[in-house]
Amino acid sequence: MADSIASTGRAVLYCSLEMSANELIAKSLSRLSFVNAGGKQGAKTTRGILMGRYNEAEKKNVARATQQYQEFSKNLYISEGVGDIGVDELKRKVETFTKIHGLPPVLMIDYLQILAPFDLKMTDKQNTDKNITELKRMSRDFGLPVVGISSFNRESYQEPVSMKSFKESGAIEYSSDVLIALQYDGWDYKEGEKQFERLGRLKRISENMSKAAEEGNSQLIQAKILKNRNGSRHDVYFDFFPMFNFFRAVNYHE
């Protein structure tokens, strides 16, 4: 999403609290190499790019991907942090960026639950709620979109995604304008299905998806729009190639 937005000319400030900038860039190059090659033959994985081992065809492909990345990455600003970036620091970064560039960026946070605590005396839930509230205020005051990635509750791993799936979910559910959750296709409940039958089916889905990922093939992913304050709600489907960090929209009807 960040790469796509940056390619339109809009500046993106990507706050990465887990991965390094090098890892994120390698993921982008891997995806571009996959698109350029028209498939997994000749494409490079993130690990392959970080290791820097290529045959001649791969070298040419990655060189082309690098050139493509350079064309839009001038609009992409990656800020790294590990537990030391909170909403106050983000606000300062946005203020500085806006003063320099004249327009606020699109702010993306990866991910919400590892933002620095707003107050060490608060619980995890209280800190997450407060951080979400402050991000909402920042979006309003600066007139910028804020895109946050959220982890899920462990209790939701074997359930269809829903509002309650979002970890420390109170403010995420109520303050967000749009909530989009991803799950494997087939994860929803089936009418008349018993619990032991469902668990067996989910196990088979997980095994098939893991095998597809290991072989460089696609997984069918269902994106559920759980909330859309100013628009409609529906499901969208993607072929996702985990090995190459690539999502491709597909028309799908069960």
N, C-alpha and C positions, 0 to 999 in steps of 0.2 A: 504493500500500500504506500509506504513512504517513497519508494523508488518511482511508483506510478505518479504520485502527486508531484514529486520533484521534476519529473520529465515534462510536466505541463508548464513549468516555470515558477510554480509556487514554492516558496521556501518551507522546508520542514526541519524542525528541531527535534531530533530523535534522542530521547533520554534512555540510554541502555544501562540498566542496573544489574545486569547479569552477564551479558556477553561483551567482549571487547570489540572495538571498532574493526579490527582486522578480521575477526570472525564474521561480523555482519557484512563486510565488504566481500569476503570470500563466498558467503551465501548468495549475494547478488550476482557475482561473477559466475558461480555455478549455475544459477537459474538462467542467465543470459546465454551461457554456453549450451545449455539444454535446448533453449529456443532456437539458437543459431544452427544447431546440429539437426533439428527436427526430430529429436528423440534421444534416447540414452546412448546410442552409439556415437562416440566422439565427444560426448559431454563429460564434464569433470565434476566430481563431488566437491563439497566444501573441504573435506579432509584432503582430497587430492590437490586442491589449489593451495591449501596451507602448507602442504609438504613440498610443492613446487616441482613435481616430477611429471613430465609430459613427453609424449612422442611428437613427431613433427605436426601431425594433423591437429592434435590437441593444443599444441603451442600456438598455432595459427588461430584456432577457435578462441582460446583464452585471450590472445592479443586483441582480437576483434571485440570480445566481450569487455575487455578493459577500456577500449576506446569508447564503446557505447556507454559504459558506466561514467567515464569522465565527462561526457556530454551533459548528463543531468546531475551528477553528484555535486556540481558547484552550487546547487540549490539544496543540498542535503547536509545538515550539520549534526554530527553524532557526538553526544556528550556522554562520557563514560562515568560510572560511579558504582560503588559497592557499599550500600547501606549508609552513604554519607550525603545523599542528595534528597532533600525534602522539598515541600511545597514553597517554603520561603526562598530556597536557592533557585528553584524553577522560576519563581516570580522575578527574581533579579536577572536571570538569564533572558527571560522574555522582554523585560524592560530594556536591557542593554541592546538586545537584538533589534527591537523596534526603533530605538533611537538611531542606531547605525543604518538600518535598511529602510526606515520609513514606514514599513508595514510589519504587522506581527506575523510570526510563522504559524504553520500548523504544528501543534505540540503533540508528540507521541511518546507514551510512557510504557516501558517494557521492564517490569510490570508493576501494577499498583500496590500489591501487598509487600513489596520490598522497598517502597519509598521509606526514607528515614522517618522514624516516629515523630509526630508533632509534639508530643509530650511523653517523656519516659515514664511518667506516673500513670498514664492511661493504659488500658488493656489494648490488645491487638485490634479488637473490633472498634473500640473508641477512636484509636488512631486512624484506622482506615476510614471510618465515617468522617472524621475531621478533615483528613486529607482530601477526600472526595468533595466535601463541602467547599474547601478552599480552591480546589481546581475548578469547580463550577463558578465560583466568584471570579477567578482569573479569566475564565472563558468570557464571562459577561463584561468584565471591566476592560479587557483588551480587545474584545471582539474577535477572538480566535477560536478555531476548532481545537478541542482536546480529545485525542484518541488514546484510551487506556486499555492495556491488556490485563486481564484478570485471571488468576488461578481459580480452580474449582475446589469445592469441599470434597474430601475423600468419600463422604457418604453419598455423593452424587455420581460416583464413577460408574455405577451399574444401573443408573436411572436415566431416563430421557432428560436432556437439558431443560432447565426451567429457571424461573427467577431465583429460586432458592439454591441454585447450583453455585452461584458466585460466592467465593470465600469472603467471610466477613461482609455479608451482602447488603445490609440495611441501606446504606447511603448509595451504594452502586445501583440498587434497584430503583430507588425513588428519585435520585438526583439526575441520573443519566437521561438524555433525550432519546438515545437509541441504544438498544442492547442486542448484540448479535452473538449467538453461541454456536460453536462447532461440535458436531458429533459424527460418528460413523453412520452411514446410511444403514437403516434397519434397527437402530437403537431404540426407537419408539416402542411403546407397548402395542401388543396385538390382541384384538378382542378374543376373549375366551382362552387365552394362553395361560397355563399354570406357571407358577413361579419357577419350579424346577425345569420346566421346558424352556422358559425364557433364559434362565442362566446358562443352560446348555447352548442355546442359540447364540447368546452374546459371546460365549467362549469360542464358538466356531467363527464368528465374525472377527473377533480379535486375532485369532490365529491366521485367518486368511489375510487380514490387513497387514499383519507383521510379515508374512511371507511376501506379499506384494512389495512392501517397503524394502526388504532385503534384496529383492531381485530387480529393484529399480523401476518397478511398475507403479501404477496409480492406485490410490484408494478413493472410493466414492465417499465424499464428505457432504453432509447436510448442514447448511448454515441456516439456523432458525432465527428469524427476526422476532425476538420476544417482546420488544417494545419499540415503538416508533411514534414519538410524541406528535409529529406533524405529517405523518404519512401512513401508508398501509403496512400490514404485517403479512409476511408470507415466507416460504422456504425457498432457498436457492441451493443448487447442487454444483459441486466442483469435483473434477478429477484432480487429486492432489498427488504429486510425485515427491515424497519426502526426501528421497536421495538427492534431488536437485532443487528443492525449495520452490516448487512451481505449482501454482493453482491455475486450472483452466475451467472456465464456466461451461456447464453442459446443460442441455435440456433433458430432464429426467421426469418420468411419470411412472409410478409403481403400478 
